[in-house]
Amino acid sequence: MKKKLFGLSILLCIYIIAYIFAFLSFILIPESVNIILKIFIADVVATIVVWVFGIFLRTASIYDPYWSIQTPVIYVALLIHYGNYNVGNIIFLILILLWAIRLTINFIITFNDITYIDWRYSDIKNKTNKLYQIVNLIGIHMMPTILVFLASVPAFLYIINGYDFNPLSIIGYVLIILAVFFELISDINIHIYKKNRKSRSEIINVGFWKYSRHPNYFGEITFWYGVLAVFIVNDFSYWYVIFGAILINLLFLFISIPLEEKKLITYKEGYLEYRKRARMLIPLPFKLLK
């Protein structure tokens, strides 16, 4: 427990420092620069700060919480900057915070030590050798930052453009609530499984995981489409912001899931059979959209 609390304290300090650097870079950029671009540059600066600390601590996993912190921090900063505390902005903020808190709590529960390194990062390090830190910066840190930023742009534009509650935004609200629900229940399911399993080679057969191999990823993908929906119903002329959510979707489909399943096959008995009977994403108990 002491190692965990110490590690979390270190992470908190690192993220505060990263935020300070991001804030300073934001205010130093001329006002004439588009605010979305200014935010993006500040976001990149914060990511680089986290990367540098990761080099010092010899673990890229200190970046892991960045996924859930990035969007709400920027959203709150914009809300304060514009001072537009209307109903629409408050509802949107609450929903984003529900997602972020759930994801951050799950990270805290699974976090044990500041020296922890995700197995995927270790594999990348072994394969890239001397080029690892470049791949680490671009692939492990910068790519997720950019993708989450692009997927978050609809939420940022919602504040910047001064939108308020729109009945059609309820579509997005429902998607976000469902997404958080799927993620939360999936978290509970997997914690129960890990607590009761007899060996690491057992295949999870609890809750949503009976029907989907990655119900947590399904929730994450759904969340970003929900964020998009809340914004896009206000002005379809911003149709191009759909690419953020689509890229997040593609990230899971073609990078995260294949990497994870390639690993699981090596030590999960009967995983190939499980992959045949359980869908990749949608956790439905009947044969539809398989």
C-alpha positions in Angstrom: 0.0 0.0 0.0 2.9 2.4 0.8 4.4 1.8 -2.7 1.0 2.4 -4.3 0.4 5.7 -2.4 4.0 6.8 -3.1 3.6 6.0 -6.8 0.3 7.8 -7.0 1.8 10.9 -5.3 4.7 10.9 -7.8 2.2 10.6 -10.7 0.1 13.5 -9.3 3.2 15.7 -9.0 4.3 14.8 -12.6 0.8 15.7 -14.0 0.7 19.0 -12.1 4.1 19.9 -13.6 2.9 18.9 -17.0 -0.2 21.1 -16.6 2.0 24.1 -15.6 4.1 23.7 -18.7 1.0 23.3 -20.8 -0.6 26.4 -19.3 2.6 28.5 -19.8 2.9 27.4 -23.4 -0.8 28.3 -24.0 -0.5 31.8 -22.6 2.8 32.4 -24.5 1.2 31.6 -27.9 -0.1 34.8 -29.5 -3.9 35.5 -29.3 -4.0 35.6 -33.1 -3.4 31.8 -33.2 -6.6 29.7 -33.4 -7.6 28.6 -29.9 -7.9 24.9 -30.9 -4.4 25.0 -32.3 -3.2 26.7 -29.1 -4.8 24.0 -27.0 -3.3 21.3 -29.1 0.2 22.7 -28.8 -0.2 23.0 -25.0 -1.5 19.4 -25.0 1.6 18.2 -26.9 3.9 20.1 -24.5 2.2 18.3 -21.5 2.7 15.0 -23.2 6.4 15.6 -23.8 6.8 16.5 -20.1 5.2 13.2 -19.1 7.4 11.4 -21.6 10.6 13.0 -20.1 9.6 11.9 -16.6 8.9 8.5 -18.0 12.5 8.3 -19.3 13.8 9.3 -15.9 11.7 6.8 -14.1 12.3 4.1 -16.8 8.6 3.4 -17.4 6.3 4.6 -20.1 3.3 3.6 -18.0 3.2 6.9 -16.2 1.4 8.1 -19.4 -1.5 5.7 -18.8 -3.7 8.1 -16.8 -3.3 10.8 -19.4 -6.0 9.2 -21.5 -8.7 10.0 -18.9 -7.3 13.3 -17.6 -6.7 15.2 -20.9 -10.2 15.9 -22.0 -11.9 17.0 -18.7 -8.9 19.2 -17.8 -9.1 21.1 -21.1 -12.9 21.2 -21.0 -12.9 22.7 -17.5 -10.2 25.2 -18.5 -12.3 26.3 -21.5 -15.4 26.5 -19.4 -13.6 28.9 -16.9 -12.0 30.8 -19.8 -15.4 31.5 -21.5 -17.4 31.7 -18.3 -20.4 30.1 -20.2 -22.0 28.0 -17.5 -25.2 27.2 -19.3 -27.3 24.0 -18.9 -25.8 22.4 -22.0 -22.2 22.9 -20.8 -22.9 21.7 -17.3 -24.6 18.5 -18.5 -21.7 17.8 -20.9 -19.2 18.4 -18.2 -20.9 16.0 -15.8 -21.0 13.3 -18.4 -17.4 13.7 -19.3 -16.5 13.7 -15.6 -18.4 10.4 -15.1 -16.4 8.8 -17.9 -13.1 10.3 -16.6 -13.7 9.4 -13.0 -14.6 5.8 -13.9 -11.5 5.3 -16.0 -9.2 7.0 -13.5 -10.6 5.0 -10.5 -10.0 1.8 -12.5 -6.4 2.8 -13.2 -5.9 3.5 -9.4 -7.4 0.2 -8.5 -5.0 -1.7 -10.8 -2.0 0.5 -10.1 0.6 -1.0 -7.7 3.9 0.6 -8.2 5.5 3.5 -10.0 8.0 1.1 -11.6 5.2 -0.9 -13.3 5.6 -1.2 -17.1 2.7 -2.4 -19.4 3.7 -5.6 -21.2 2.9 -4.0 -24.5 5.5 -1.3 -23.8 8.0 -3.9 -22.8 7.4 -5.8 -26.1 7.9 -2.6 -28.1 11.1 -1.9 -26.2 12.5 -5.3 -26.9 11.7 -5.0 -30.6 12.9 -1.4 -31.2 16.1 -1.4 -29.0 18.0 1.9 -29.5 15.1 3.5 -31.3 12.7 2.8 -28.4 12.5 6.3 -26.9 11.6 7.7 -30.3 8.9 5.1 -30.8 7.9 5.6 -27.1 7.4 9.4 -27.8 5.6 9.0 -31.1 3.7 5.8 -30.6 3.0 5.3 -26.9 2.7 9.0 -25.9 2.0 11.3 -28.9 -0.4 9.1 -30.9 -2.9 8.6 -28.1 -2.7 12.2 -27.2 -3.5 13.3 -30.7 -6.3 10.8 -31.2 -8.0 11.7 -27.9 -7.5 15.4 -28.7 -9.2 15.0 -32.1 -12.0 13.0 -30.6 -12.4 15.7 -27.9 -12.6 18.6 -30.3 -16.4 18.4 -30.6 -16.6 19.0 -26.8 -14.2 21.9 -27.0 -16.0 23.5 -29.9 -19.3 23.1 -28.0 -18.0 25.6 -25.4 -16.1 27.8 -27.9 -19.2 28.2 -30.1 -21.4 29.0 -27.2 -23.9 26.2 -27.7 -26.6 25.4 -25.0 -28.9 22.5 -24.4 -30.4 21.0 -27.6 -33.1 18.3 -27.3 -31.3 16.4 -30.0 -28.2 16.3 -27.9 -30.1 13.7 -25.7 -29.0 11.2 -28.3 -25.4 11.9 -27.3 -26.2 11.9 -23.6 -27.8 8.5 -23.9 -24.8 7.1 -25.8 -22.4 8.5 -23.1 -24.4 7.1 -20.2 -24.6 3.7 -21.9 -20.9 3.8 -22.6 -20.0 4.5 -19.0 -22.4 1.8 -17.9 -20.8 -0.8 -20.1 -17.3 0.2 -19.0 -18.2 0.2 -15.3 -19.9 -3.2 -15.4 -17.1 -4.6 -17.5 -14.6 -3.3 -14.8 -16.6 -5.0 -12.0 -16.9 -8.2 -14.1 -13.2 -8.4 -14.6 -12.3 -7.7 -11.0 -14.7 -10.4 -9.9 -13.0 -12.8 -12.4 -9.5 -12.0 -11.2 -10.5 -12.4 -7.6 -12.1 -15.9 -8.1 -10.0 -17.4 -10.9 -8.0 -20.5 -10.1 -5.2 -19.7 -12.6 -4.2 -17.0 -15.0 -4.9 -19.3 -17.9 -8.7 -19.3 -17.2 -10.9 -17.5 -19.7 -13.2 -14.9 -18.3 -16.9 -16.0 -18.4 -18.5 -13.3 -16.3 -21.2 -10.7 -17.2 -20.6 -8.9 -20.5 -17.4 -10.9 -21.1 -19.6 -14.0 -21.8 -20.7 -12.3 -25.0 -18.0 -9.9 -25.9 -14.2 -10.3 -25.8 -13.8 -6.5 -25.2 -16.9 -4.9 -23.7 -14.8 -2.3 -22.1 -13.5 -1.2 -25.5 -17.0 -1.2 -26.8 -17.9 1.3 -24.0 -14.9 3.4 -24.8 -15.7 3.6 -28.5 -19.4 4.4 -27.8 -18.3 7.2 -25.4 -16.5 9.1 -28.2 -19.4 8.7 -30.6 -21.6 10.1 -27.8 -19.4 13.1 -27.4 -19.5 13.6 -31.2 -23.3 13.3 -31.2 -23.8 15.9 -28.4 -22.0 18.5 -30.6 -22.8 17.6 -34.2 -26.6 18.0 -33.8 -26.0 21.7 -33.2 -24.3 22.3 -36.5 -23.7 19.7 -39.2 -21.3 22.1 -41.0 -18.7 20.7 -38.7 -19.1 17.2 -40.2 -15.3 16.8 -40.4 -15.0 16.4 -36.6 -16.3 12.8 -37.0 -12.8 11.7 -37.8 -11.7 11.8 -34.2 -14.2 9.2 -33.0 -13.6 7.1 -36.1 -9.8 7.1 -35.5 -10.3 6.0 -31.9 -12.5 3.2 -33.2 -9.8 2.2 -35.7 -7.2 2.3 -33.0 -9.0 -0.3 -31.0 -9.9 -2.5 -34.0 -6.6 -2.6 -35.7 -4.0 -2.0 -32.9 -5.2 -2.5 -29.3 -7.4 -5.5 -29.8 -5.1 -7.5 -32.2 -2.1 -6.9 -29.9 -4.0 -8.0 -26.8 -5.5 -11.0 -28.4 -2.2 -12.1 -29.8 -0.8 -12.1 -26.2 -3.9 -13.8 -24.7 -3.7 -16.7 -27.2 -0.3 -17.6 -25.8 -1.4 -18.4 -22.3 -5.3 -18.6 -22.2 -6.4 -22.2 -22.7 -9.3 -22.4 -25.2 -9.0 -18.7 -26.2 -9.4 -19.6 -29.9 -12.7 -21.3 -29.1 -13.8 -18.3 -27.0 -12.9 -16.0 -29.9 -15.3 -18.0 -32.1 -18.3 -17.9 -29.7 -17.9 -14.3 -28.3 -18.1 -11.2 -30.4 -15.2 -8.8 -30.6 -17.1 -5.8 -29.2 -20.9 -5.7 -28.9 -22.0 -7.7 -25.8 -25.3 -9.1 -27.0 -26.5 -12.5 -25.7 -28.1 -13.4 -29.1 -26.8 -13.8 -32.6 -27.1 -10.3 -34.1 -24.3 -8.1 -35.5 -21.8 -10.9 -34.9 
